[in-house]
Amino acid sequence: MGLIWLVLVGVGVWALARLGRQTEGPRRGQWRVAATLISAVMLAGGALALSKGAWISGSALVGAALWLTVSSRIRSIPAKRESLGDAEARSILGVPIDATPETVNAAWRRLMGRAHPDQGGTEGLAARLNAARDRLLRK
């Protein structure tokens, strides 16, 4: 019966670590806290089992706790996005193909007034606007 519980705990720990990494994003680090708490409980249970002489289940719990602790601390680094093309930069700023630098800057100022994080926009959108302006002004 103990082996069945050990396998179930192992599957639960694996699922927690796997699902936690898939849902990781800004302000979504709660799974790390849960993983830390579960690994602390598993470590204490493993130490208790080892002190009582249950070497297999105790060492398995300690190993699973250490694995969960390490795997919950690994952050996946998103792949860098390739630079914008001219057509995409023009569509982001809404300027024509033959836009002058003054037109590009005017469109950037107009859009950045709404997209800036201080004005209720997001950092990602502001970064895309900056990248589009830089791409078009570099030519």
HUDA-V287587 format. One record per pair of residues at least 12 apart in sequence whose C-alpha atoms are under 6 Angstrom apart, sorted by the first residue. I is the first residue (numbers start at 0). J is the second residue. Records with the same first field share a line. If there is no record, write none. Layout:
I=J / J
//
This chain:
31=71
38=64
41=60 / 64
42=61 / 64
45=57 / 60 / 61
88=131
92=106
//
